[in-house]
Amino acid sequence: MKNIKLIVAVLLALLLQSVAYAEEPIAQLKNFLAASKSFSADFEQKVINEQGNPVQTSYGQFYLQRPGKFRWNYAKPFQQEIVATNGKVSFYDVDLEQVTVKKLDESVGSTPALLLSGQVSLEDNFNMEQQGTEGDMQWIKLLPKNQETSFKYVTIGLEKGKLAGMELMDNFGQLTRIYFSKILINPPLKPTLFDFTPPKGVDVFSEGK
């Protein structure tokens, strides 16, 4: 659950319908974040421990509606939902029958993807560095200006101007990688997709009022 909170949200304000690919990667990222309104994709998430060994692979769907709404549906190997709307983020672990609710602005330190959702200034919170090209993907590293965050850095991968990957290194040396597929840019998303009501009988914990 901790690693899911670190990612969340993963993310991301997304994609340009068209991008000038000759632009530097940081310029592409800024344009892509400014132009995107909605986004949906399947994702594969791998958690790699400090020894470099994969410890868990998860699969699911990600949806985003700017500003400030997103949903991660983890389907395998465990069902989990992360939903941001109305200034709050809900983390629902189906197996544990537990929901944790945070204020959106108070979740930034543990959910860097929120910084890409249109709620917080990217430049105010991160130093950005180009990381070169790997295969067809261009990578940009985001280093948090706030030293009290629970992660060391986030990298974002762009492929032909589209968000294609994301990596997060936490303070314990654990790396989380996310790769997106079946990407749709600016799809029509129903508002109810971002509704979340805790199921009856689950434990609900609210962090912050």
Residue pairs with C-beta under 8 A, 6 or more apart in sequence:
1 80
1 91
1 93
1 96
1 100
3 47
3 170
3 174
3 176
4 72
4 74
4 80
4 82
4 91
5 82
5 91
5 107
5 110
5 111
6 110
6 111
6 112
6 150
6 151
6 168
6 170
6 176
7 45
7 72
7 111
7 112
7 113
7 166
7 168
7 176
7 178
8 70
8 72
8 82
8 84
8 89
8 91
8 107
8 111
8 113
8 114
9 70
9 72
9 82
9 84
9 89
9 111
9 113
9 114
9 117
10 62
10 72
10 111
10 112
10 113
10 116
10 166
10 168
10 178
11 62
11 64
11 70
11 113
11 116
11 117
11 163
11 166
11 178
12 33
12 39
12 64
12 70
12 113
12 116
12 117
12 156
12 163
12 166
13 33
13 36
13 39
13 64
13 66
13 116
13 117
13 118
14 32
14 33
14 36
14 38
14 39
14 64
14 162
14 163
14 185
15 32
15 35
15 36
15 39
15 161
15 162
15 163
15 183
15 185
15 186
16 28
16 31
16 32
16 35
16 36
16 161
16 162
16 185
17 35
17 185
17 186
18 161
19 28
19 31
19 32
19 160
19 161
19 162
20 28
20 31
21 28
21 160
21 161
23 31
24 130
25 130
25 131
25 138
25 139
25 140
25 158
26 128
26 130
26 140
28 138
28 158
28 161
29 128
29 140
29 156
29 158
30 122
32 158
32 161
32 162
32 163
33 116
33 118
33 122
36 64
36 66
36 185
36 186
37 65
37 66
37 186
38 63
38 64
38 65
38 66
38 185
38 186
38 187
38 188
38 189
39 62
39 63
39 64
39 163
39 183
39 184
39 185
39 186
39 187
40 61
40 62
40 63
40 64
40 183
40 184
40 187
40 189
41 61
41 62
41 180
41 181
41 182
41 183
41 184
42 59
42 60
42 61
42 62
42 180
42 181
42 182
43 59
43 60
43 61
43 62
43 72
43 178
43 179
43 180
43 181
44 57
44 58
44 59
44 178
44 179
44 181
45 57
45 58
45 59
45 60
45 74
45 176
45 177
45 178
46 54
46 56
46 57
46 176
46 177
46 178
47 54
47 55
47 56
47 57
47 58
47 174
47 175
47 176
48 54
48 55
48 174
48 175
48 176
48 177
49 55
49 173
49 174
50 172
50 173
50 174
56 77
57 77
58 74
58 76
58 77
58 78
59 74
59 75
59 76
60 72
60 73
60 74
60 75
60 76
61 71
61 72
61 73
61 75
62 70
62 71
62 72
62 73
62 180
63 70
63 71
63 73
63 189
63 193
63 194
64 70
64 71
64 117
65 189
65 193
65 194
66 117
66 118
67 117
67 118
67 119
68 84
68 85
68 87
68 104
68 117
68 118
68 119
69 84
69 85
69 117
69 194
70 82
70 83
70 84
70 113
70 117
70 194
71 81
71 82
71 83
71 84
71 193
71 194
72 80
72 81
72 82
72 83
73 81
74 80
74 81
74 82
78 93
78 94
78 95
79 94
79 95
80 91
80 92
80 93
80 94
81 90
81 91
81 92
81 94
81 196
82 89
82 90
82 91
82 92
83 89
83 90
83 92
83 194
83 195
83 196
84 90
84 104
84 114
84 117
84 194
85 194
85 195
85 196
87 103
87 104
87 105
88 101
88 102
88 103
88 104
89 101
89 102
89 103
89 104
89 107
89 111
89 114
90 99
90 100
90 101
90 196
90 198
91 99
91 100
91 101
91 102
92 98
92 99
92 196
92 198
92 199
92 202
93 99
97 199
97 201
97 202
97 203
98 202
98 203
98 204
98 205
99 198
99 202
99 203
99 204
99 205
100 204
100 205
100 206
100 207
101 204
101 205
101 206
101 207
102 110
102 206
102 207
102 208
103 207
103 208
104 114
104 119
105 119
105 120
106 207
106 208
107 114
108 114
108 115
108 120
108 125
109 146
109 148
109 149
109 150
110 149
110 150
112 142
112 144
112 149
112 151
112 154
112 168
113 166
114 120
115 122
115 125
115 126
115 142
116 122
116 156
122 128
122 142
124 145
125 144
125 145
125 146
126 142
126 143
126 144
126 145
126 154
127 142
127 143
127 145
128 140
128 141
128 142
128 143
129 140
129 141
129 143
130 138
130 139
130 140
130 141
131 138
131 139
131 140
131 141
131 155
132 138
132 139
133 139
134 157
136 159
136 160
137 157
137 158
137 159
137 164
137 165
138 157
138 158
138 159
139 155
139 156
139 157
139 158
139 165
140 155
140 156
140 158
141 153
141 154
141 155
142 153
142 154
142 155
142 156
143 152
143 153
144 151
144 152
144 153
150 170
150 171
151 168
151 169
151 170
151 171
152 169
152 170
152 171
153 168
153 169
154 166
154 167
154 168
154 169
155 166
155 167
155 168
156 163
156 165
156 166
157 163
157 164
157 165
157 166
157 167
158 164
159 165
162 183
162 185
163 180
163 183
164 179
164 180
164 183
165 177
165 178
165 179
165 180
166 177
166 178
167 175
167 176
167 177
167 178
168 175
168 176
169 175
170 176
198 204
